[in-house]
Structures are given as structure tokens and as C-alpha cells.
Amino acid sequence: LFSVKVYVKLDHNSPHILCVTNHLRNSELIDPIFRWSGPGGYLSSENSSVQISPTGTLILRRFKSDLSGVYTCTLVYKLTAAQPDKKLIIKYLIYAYSDPQYHYELTVRYHAAPCNSFHNIFFEKALLQVLSKLVAELSCEVTLIKSECHHVKMQRGGLQNEIFFTFSVTCLDREKNNRLCQQSACATSRRLNKAKYLIERFFKQEVEVRRKTAEPLPEIYYIEGTLQMVWVDRCYPGYGMNAVRHPGCPECCVVCSPGSYNPSNGIHCLQCDSSLIYGATKC
């Protein structure tokens, strides 16, 4: 009985999964019979998501997380016509995986109108629109995670109102949008870094424009030096990274096995003894 781990990208076809060992591949098998079973029971090519070749090779089509689990191939064969049947069982652990979601988390502070002022709400919408427009051509988007208005006591002054903004900057998968693009232009991390550069340049220009003008400061303005952009990678709910458990796919977000779960966009599957399925999002 052999046990092999196989990783299949979500919504893609699996590699060719063989029902013979390397040793038997090079041998002549007489009257071989191949039988496959998976998490849902016996497998046959009548199912549109399953393809089994006459030589027992299995391909799983458009793989989904709930298809993850133990797959067993039973091979019955003879090496010579006179010999009794031999039997071989090969066990595969097949896991769905996806690439991590990369994004930047952007935090920035603005001097604000009084905290209950509607000017702050209008400004928040306008700022989000401006940032979104900056990165739209890259197929990236900016989302407001939170904005909080606080009273801040200054070192050499009284209280002032400040808005603390947190945004996420993500780039959409262009291939899913069926846009024609070269592989290099489609690299999410490259587009994300371009988006980061455009956003940093925008805030730098905010400061430069203000320095050049003799006008008094507006009521709401960017506080110089408060911009921070942190690179974050996350997994989808129900998926997590674990290089120890999955050395064959160390940087993949692999579907959480039974006994674990990932409730939201964390990076690891958490332990949960009561979870009995693959890809659990709650305990």
C-alpha cells in the first residue's frame, strides 16, 4: 500500500495520476483491471469531471475543494498467463490548492474636520475614488477597510482631529477576466508594486503642492510621513499554508484537512477537532 500526496490547482485539471508503480510501468501486465475510488465512492468516466484511461490513468477535471481527500486505485494483474492474480493498492491524498492572495495594506492619517462633521464623510468617499482611479488601469482596486476619527493631543499644541485610514490594494486576476496579456504583464506582484509606486507618488505630490502654495492649510489635509504600505499575503477561507505538512507545495494555500479550518483570510489552518470536511471555514 503506497500513499502519495498530489496537489491540484483549484478549477484546473489534475496531473495524470497513475495506477502503477514505476517498477510495474516497465513490466508487461496480463489482463490488468484498474478500479478507482474517491471520497464519494467508486469513480467512472461517466462522470464529466473524471477521466480514466484504458491503462488506468486518472485525470480529475476542474478540481474543486470538496473533491479533496483519499483516492485509491486497485490494480489486479498477472505477470504470466499461468500465474495467479496479483493485487496492488495505491493510495493518493489529493488536495486542492490556490495561490496566495497578495495585497498591500495602506495606512495614512489626515488632519480632519470635527469628528462628527459630514465634511469628513465626503472627503473619505473622494479620497477612495481618487486612489481607485490611480490604479484602475492596472486592473487593481483600492478598498476602504476602516476609517476612524480621533482627537490627538499634539506635543506643542492643543487637541486636533485626525482620521486614521486603512485601505487594501489588490490586483484582480487578469487571466480570469479573459484579457489578452503577456505573462510578465499579468504578474500580480509586478502590478501591485506599480500600484504602490503610483499611490506613494500621489501622497508625495500632495505635500509638494502644499509647500509651493501660499494659501492657508485646508481643513482636511494629509499629514506628511504617515503613509505606510505593508505587503500582505493571505489565503482564501478554508485554505492555509503549511510547509511542514505540505513540503511538496510549501508556498501554496492548500485546502484545510479535516481537523482544521480557516475562518477568514488568515494564512494558516487552525486546529478544530470537530471539523470533518476538507476546506472548513468554521469550527
The 8 nearest C-alpha neighbors of each residue, nearest first, counted from 0:
[[1, 88, 89, 90, 2, 87, 71, 73],
 [0, 2, 89, 90, 3, 88, 91, 20],
 [1, 3, 90, 91, 89, 0, 4, 92],
 [2, 4, 91, 92, 90, 5, 1, 89],
 [5, 3, 92, 91, 93, 6, 2, 94],
 [4, 6, 93, 92, 94, 3, 7, 91],
 [7, 5, 94, 93, 95, 96, 8, 4],
 [8, 6, 95, 13, 96, 94, 9, 5],
 [9, 7, 96, 11, 97, 95, 10, 6],
 [8, 10, 11, 62, 95, 96, 97, 63],
 [11, 9, 61, 62, 63, 8, 12, 60],
 [12, 10, 61, 8, 9, 62, 60, 13],
 [13, 11, 60, 61, 59, 62, 14, 58],
 [12, 14, 59, 7, 58, 60, 15, 11],
 [13, 15, 16, 58, 12, 7, 59, 57],
 [16, 14, 58, 57, 56, 17, 13, 59],
 [17, 15, 57, 56, 14, 58, 18, 13],
 [18, 16, 56, 19, 15, 57, 55, 20],
 [17, 19, 55, 72, 56, 16, 89, 74],
 [20, 18, 17, 23, 24, 21, 74, 89],
 [19, 21, 23, 22, 24, 18, 17, 89],
 [22, 20, 24, 23, 19, 25, 26, 17],
 [21, 23, 20, 24, 25, 26, 19, 27],
 [24, 22, 26, 20, 25, 21, 19, 27],
 [25, 23, 21, 22, 26, 19, 20, 27],
 [24, 26, 23, 22, 27, 21, 20, 28],
 [27, 25, 23, 24, 28, 22, 78, 21],
 [26, 28, 78, 29, 25, 23, 24, 79],
 [29, 27, 78, 77, 76, 31, 26, 30],
 [28, 30, 77, 31, 76, 78, 27, 79],
 [31, 29, 76, 32, 28, 77, 75, 80],
 [30, 32, 76, 75, 29, 28, 33, 74],
 [31, 33, 75, 74, 76, 30, 34, 73],
 [34, 32, 74, 55, 73, 31, 35, 75],
 [33, 35, 73, 72, 74, 32, 36, 55],
 [36, 34, 72, 42, 71, 41, 73, 33],
 [37, 35, 41, 42, 40, 71, 70, 72],
 [36, 38, 70, 40, 39, 69, 41, 71],
 [37, 39, 40, 68, 69, 70, 66, 36],
 [38, 40, 37, 41, 36, 42, 66, 68],
 [41, 39, 37, 36, 38, 42, 35, 70],
 [40, 42, 36, 35, 37, 43, 39, 34],
 [43, 41, 36, 35, 40, 37, 44, 49],
 [42, 44, 45, 46, 49, 41, 51, 50],
 [45, 43, 50, 46, 49, 51, 47, 42],
 [46, 44, 43, 47, 49, 50, 42, 48],
 [45, 47, 44, 49, 48, 43, 42, 50],
 [48, 46, 49, 45, 44, 50, 60, 59],
 [47, 49, 60, 46, 59, 61, 50, 62],
 [50, 48, 59, 44, 46, 47, 58, 60],
 [49, 51, 44, 58, 57, 59, 52, 48],
 [52, 50, 57, 56, 44, 55, 58, 49],
 [51, 53, 56, 55, 54, 50, 57, 58],
 [54, 52, 55, 51, 56, 33, 32, 31],
 [55, 53, 52, 56, 33, 51, 18, 31],
 [54, 56, 52, 33, 53, 18, 51, 57],
 [57, 55, 17, 52, 51, 16, 54, 18],
 [56, 58, 51, 16, 50, 15, 55, 17],
 [59, 57, 50, 15, 13, 49, 60, 16],
 [60, 58, 49, 13, 12, 48, 62, 50],
 [59, 61, 12, 48, 62, 49, 58, 13],
 [62, 60, 10, 11, 12, 63, 48, 59],
 [61, 63, 10, 60, 9, 11, 12, 59],
 [64, 62, 65, 66, 9, 10, 61, 95],
 [63, 65, 95, 66, 67, 278, 254, 62],
 [64, 66, 67, 63, 277, 278, 276, 68],
 [67, 65, 64, 63, 68, 62, 38, 95],
 [68, 66, 94, 93, 65, 64, 95, 277],
 [67, 69, 93, 92, 38, 66, 94, 70],
 [68, 70, 92, 91, 38, 37, 93, 71],
 [71, 69, 37, 91, 36, 90, 92, 68],
 [72, 70, 90, 36, 35, 89, 91, 37],
 [71, 73, 35, 89, 34, 88, 18, 74],
 [72, 74, 88, 34, 87, 33, 35, 71],
 [73, 75, 33, 87, 32, 86, 88, 76],
 [74, 76, 86, 32, 31, 85, 84, 87],
 [77, 75, 31, 85, 84, 30, 29, 28],
 [78, 76, 29, 84, 79, 28, 85, 82],
 [77, 79, 28, 29, 27, 76, 80, 82],
 [80, 78, 82, 81, 77, 29, 28, 83],
 [79, 81, 82, 77, 29, 78, 83, 30],
 [80, 82, 79, 83, 77, 78, 84, 29],
 [81, 83, 79, 80, 77, 84, 78, 85],
 [82, 84, 85, 77, 81, 80, 79, 76],
 [85, 83, 77, 76, 75, 82, 86, 78],
 [84, 86, 76, 75, 77, 83, 87, 74],
 [87, 85, 75, 74, 76, 84, 88, 73],
 [86, 88, 74, 73, 75, 89, 85, 0],
 [87, 89, 73, 0, 72, 74, 90, 86],
 [90, 88, 1, 72, 0, 71, 2, 73],
 [89, 91, 71, 2, 1, 70, 72, 3],
 [92, 90, 3, 70, 2, 69, 4, 93],
 [93, 91, 69, 4, 68, 3, 5, 70],
 [92, 94, 5, 67, 68, 6, 4, 91],
 [95, 93, 67, 6, 7, 5, 254, 96],
 [96, 94, 7, 64, 9, 254, 8, 6],
 [97, 95, 253, 8, 252, 9, 254, 7],
 [96, 98, 252, 8, 9, 251, 99, 253],
 [97, 99, 251, 252, 100, 96, 234, 250],
 [100, 98, 234, 233, 252, 232, 101, 97],
 [99, 101, 233, 232, 234, 98, 102, 235],
 [102, 100, 232, 231, 99, 233, 169, 103],
 [101, 103, 169, 231, 168, 230, 232, 100],
 [104, 102, 230, 168, 229, 167, 231, 228],
 [103, 105, 167, 229, 228, 166, 168, 230],
 [104, 106, 228, 166, 165, 227, 167, 103],
 [107, 105, 165, 227, 164, 226, 166, 228],
 [106, 108, 226, 225, 164, 163, 227, 105],
 [109, 107, 163, 162, 225, 222, 164, 221],
 [110, 108, 221, 162, 222, 220, 161, 111],
 [109, 111, 161, 219, 220, 160, 222, 221],
 [112, 110, 219, 161, 160, 109, 162, 218],
 [111, 113, 218, 114, 116, 219, 119, 160],
 [114, 112, 116, 115, 160, 111, 119, 159],
 [113, 115, 116, 148, 112, 160, 149, 111],
 [114, 116, 113, 117, 119, 112, 148, 118],
 [117, 115, 118, 113, 114, 119, 112, 120],
 [116, 118, 120, 119, 121, 115, 114, 122],
 [119, 117, 121, 116, 120, 122, 112, 219],
 [118, 120, 122, 117, 121, 116, 123, 112],
 [121, 119, 123, 117, 122, 118, 124, 116],
 [122, 120, 118, 124, 123, 119, 125, 117],
 [121, 123, 125, 119, 120, 124, 126, 118],
 [122, 124, 120, 126, 121, 125, 119, 127],
 [125, 123, 127, 121, 122, 126, 128, 120],
 [124, 126, 122, 128, 127, 123, 129, 121],
 [127, 125, 129, 123, 128, 124, 122, 130],
 [126, 128, 124, 130, 125, 129, 131, 123],
 [129, 127, 125, 131, 126, 130, 132, 124],
 [130, 128, 126, 132, 131, 127, 125, 133],
 [129, 131, 133, 127, 132, 128, 126, 141],
 [132, 130, 128, 141, 133, 129, 134, 140],
 [131, 133, 135, 129, 130, 134, 128, 136],
 [132, 134, 130, 131, 135, 129, 197, 198],
 [133, 135, 139, 137, 132, 194, 136, 131],
 [136, 134, 132, 138, 137, 139, 133, 131],
 [137, 135, 138, 134, 139, 133, 132, 140],
 [136, 138, 139, 135, 134, 190, 194, 170],
 [139, 137, 135, 136, 171, 170, 140, 134],
 [140, 138, 170, 137, 134, 135, 169, 171],
 [141, 139, 169, 131, 168, 170, 135, 134],
 [140, 142, 168, 131, 167, 166, 169, 130],
 [143, 141, 167, 166, 144, 140, 168, 127],
 [142, 144, 166, 145, 165, 167, 141, 127],
 [145, 143, 166, 165, 142, 167, 146, 164],
 [146, 144, 165, 143, 164, 147, 166, 163],
 [147, 145, 164, 163, 165, 162, 148, 144],
 [148, 146, 163, 162, 149, 145, 164, 161],
 [147, 149, 162, 161, 114, 163, 160, 146],
 [150, 148, 161, 160, 151, 162, 147, 114],
 [151, 149, 160, 159, 158, 161, 152, 148],
 [150, 152, 159, 158, 149, 160, 153, 161],
 [153, 151, 158, 157, 159, 154, 150, 156],
 [152, 154, 156, 155, 157, 151, 158, 159],
 [155, 153, 156, 152, 157, 158, 151, 159],
 [156, 154, 153, 157, 152, 158, 159, 151],
 [157, 155, 153, 154, 158, 152, 159, 151],
 [156, 158, 152, 153, 159, 155, 154, 151],
 [159, 157, 152, 151, 150, 153, 156, 160],
 [158, 160, 151, 150, 152, 161, 157, 153],
 [161, 159, 150, 111, 149, 110, 113, 151],
 [160, 162, 110, 111, 149, 109, 148, 150],
 [163, 161, 148, 109, 147, 108, 111, 164],
 [162, 164, 108, 147, 146, 107, 148, 161],
 [165, 163, 146, 107, 106, 145, 108, 162],
 [166, 164, 106, 145, 144, 105, 143, 146],
 [167, 165, 143, 105, 144, 142, 104, 106],
 [166, 168, 104, 142, 141, 103, 105, 169],
 [167, 169, 141, 103, 102, 140, 104, 166],
 [170, 168, 102, 140, 139, 167, 171, 141],
 [171, 169, 139, 138, 140, 187, 191, 172],
 [172, 170, 139, 138, 173, 169, 140, 187],
 [171, 173, 174, 175, 170, 176, 187, 185],
 [174, 172, 176, 175, 178, 171, 185, 177],
 [173, 175, 177, 176, 172, 178, 185, 179],
 [176, 174, 177, 173, 172, 178, 171, 179],
 [175, 177, 173, 174, 178, 172, 171, 179],
 [178, 176, 174, 175, 179, 173, 180, 172],
 [179, 177, 176, 173, 174, 180, 175, 172],
 [180, 178, 177, 181, 174, 173, 176, 185],
 [179, 181, 178, 185, 184, 182, 173, 174],
 [180, 182, 184, 183, 185, 179, 186, 178],
 [181, 183, 185, 184, 180, 186, 174, 179],
 [184, 182, 185, 186, 181, 189, 180, 187],
 [185, 183, 181, 182, 186, 180, 190, 189],
 [184, 186, 182, 183, 187, 181, 180, 173],
 [187, 185, 183, 189, 184, 188, 182, 190],
 [186, 188, 190, 189, 185, 191, 170, 172],
 [187, 189, 191, 190, 186, 192, 101, 170],
 [190, 188, 192, 191, 187, 186, 193, 184],
 [191, 189, 193, 187, 192, 188, 194, 137],
 [190, 192, 188, 194, 193, 189, 187, 195],
 [191, 193, 195, 189, 194, 190, 188, 196],
 [192, 194, 190, 196, 195, 191, 189, 197],
 [195, 193, 191, 197, 192, 196, 134, 190],
 [194, 196, 192, 198, 193, 197, 199, 191],
 [195, 197, 193, 199, 194, 198, 200, 192],
 [198, 196, 200, 194, 195, 199, 201, 193],
 [197, 199, 201, 195, 200, 196, 194, 202],
 [198, 200, 196, 202, 201, 197, 195, 203],
 [199, 201, 203, 197, 198, 202, 196, 204],
 [202, 200, 198, 204, 199, 203, 197, 205],
 [201, 203, 205, 204, 199, 200, 198, 206],
 [204, 202, 200, 206, 205, 201, 199, 207],
 [203, 205, 207, 201, 206, 202, 208, 200],
 [206, 204, 202, 203, 208, 207, 201, 209],
 [205, 207, 209, 204, 203, 208, 210, 202],
 [208, 206, 204, 210, 209, 205, 203, 211],
 [209, 207, 211, 205, 210, 206, 204, 212],
 [208, 210, 206, 212, 207, 211, 205, 216],
 [211, 209, 207, 208, 212, 206, 213, 205],
 [212, 210, 208, 209, 207, 213, 206, 214],
 [211, 213, 214, 209, 210, 208, 215, 207],
 [212, 214, 215, 211, 210, 209, 216, 208],
 [213, 215, 212, 216, 209, 217, 211, 210],
 [216, 214, 217, 213, 212, 209, 218, 210],
 [217, 215, 214, 218, 220, 209, 219, 213],
 [218, 216, 219, 220, 215, 214, 110, 111],
 [217, 219, 112, 111, 216, 220, 110, 118],
 [220, 218, 111, 110, 217, 112, 109, 221],
 [221, 219, 110, 109, 217, 222, 218, 111],
 [222, 220, 109, 223, 108, 110, 219, 205],
 [223, 221, 109, 108, 225, 110, 220, 224],
 [222, 224, 225, 221, 206, 226, 202, 203],
 [223, 225, 226, 222, 227, 107, 221, 108],
 [226, 224, 107, 223, 108, 222, 227, 106],
 [227, 225, 107, 224, 106, 228, 105, 108],
 [228, 226, 106, 105, 225, 229, 107, 104],
 [227, 229, 105, 104, 103, 106, 230, 226],
 [228, 230, 104, 103, 231, 227, 105, 102],
 [231, 229, 103, 102, 104, 228, 232, 101],
 [232, 230, 102, 103, 101, 229, 233, 104],
 [231, 233, 101, 100, 99, 102, 230, 234],
 [232, 234, 266, 100, 99, 265, 264, 101],
 [233, 235, 266, 99, 264, 252, 239, 238],
 [234, 236, 264, 238, 237, 233, 263, 100],
 [237, 235, 263, 261, 262, 264, 238, 280],
 [236, 238, 278, 261, 280, 279, 255, 260],
 [239, 237, 254, 255, 253, 252, 236, 235],
 [240, 238, 267, 252, 268, 266, 253, 234],
 [241, 239, 252, 267, 251, 266, 253, 250],
 [240, 242, 243, 244, 245, 249, 239, 267],
 [241, 243, 249, 246, 245, 244, 240, 248],
 [244, 242, 241, 245, 246, 249, 240, 247],
 [243, 245, 241, 242, 246, 249, 247, 240],
 [244, 246, 242, 247, 248, 243, 249, 241],
 [245, 247, 242, 249, 248, 243, 244, 241],
 [248, 246, 245, 249, 4, 242, 6, 5],
 [247, 249, 251, 246, 245, 250, 242, 6],
 [250, 248, 242, 246, 251, 245, 247, 241],
 [251, 249, 248, 240, 252, 242, 98, 241],
 [252, 250, 248, 98, 249, 253, 240, 97],
 [251, 253, 239, 240, 97, 96, 238, 234],
 [252, 254, 96, 238, 239, 251, 95, 240],
 [253, 255, 238, 278, 95, 96, 237, 94],
 [256, 254, 278, 238, 277, 260, 237, 259],
 [255, 257, 277, 259, 258, 254, 278, 276],
 [258, 256, 275, 276, 277, 259, 274, 255],
 [257, 259, 272, 271, 274, 270, 256, 275],
 [258, 260, 270, 271, 269, 257, 268, 256],
 [261, 259, 279, 268, 269, 280, 255, 237],
 [260, 262, 237, 268, 280, 236, 263, 269],
 [263, 261, 280, 281, 236, 260, 237, 264],
 [264, 262, 236, 265, 261, 235, 280, 237],
 [263, 265, 235, 234, 236, 233, 266, 262],
 [266, 264, 233, 263, 267, 234, 261, 236],
 [265, 267, 233, 234, 239, 240, 264, 268],
 [268, 266, 239, 240, 265, 269, 261, 241],
 [267, 269, 261, 239, 260, 259, 255, 238],
 [270, 268, 259, 260, 261, 267, 271, 255],
 [269, 271, 259, 258, 272, 260, 268, 282],
 [272, 270, 259, 258, 273, 274, 282, 269],
 [271, 273, 258, 274, 270, 259, 275, 257],
 [272, 274, 271, 275, 258, 282, 257, 259],
 [275, 273, 258, 257, 272, 271, 282, 276],
 [274, 276, 257, 258, 273, 277, 272, 279],
 [277, 275, 257, 274, 279, 278, 256, 258],
 [276, 278, 256, 257, 255, 279, 65, 254],
 [277, 279, 237, 255, 254, 238, 64, 276],
 [278, 280, 260, 237, 281, 277, 276, 255],
 [281, 279, 262, 237, 261, 260, 236, 278],
 [280, 282, 262, 279, 260, 261, 274, 237],
 [281, 271, 274, 273, 260, 280, 279, 259]]
